[in-house]
Amino acid sequence: NKDLNKLFDVVNILAEGGILEAKYRDHDLSGKYKGTRECHIEPDWLLVYEIQNDVLVLILYRLGTHSELFKK
């Protein structure tokens, strides 16, 4: 079971245009996810997202573990 409050905290920071703390390991992705970002809600609970323009449109793409999101 995941603590959804942790997810909501991250989404609120992003929606307000804030910068995530280093503990979230926020970074750009490449390959089929080029143009999106990933952050760690927990060590193996990831959020793939995109922010477009200055309008603060937050698109949440995927949420899951490393193996769920990036298995080949």
Sequence and secondary structure as in RCSB ss.txt:
>XXXX:A:sequence
NKDLNKLFDVVNILAEGGILEAKYRDHDLSGKYKGTRECHIEPDWLLVYEIQNDVLVLILYRLGTHSELFKK
>XXXX:A:secstr
   HHHHHHHHHHHHTT    GGG  EE  GGGTT EEEEEETTEEEEEEEETTTTEEEEEEEE HHHHH  
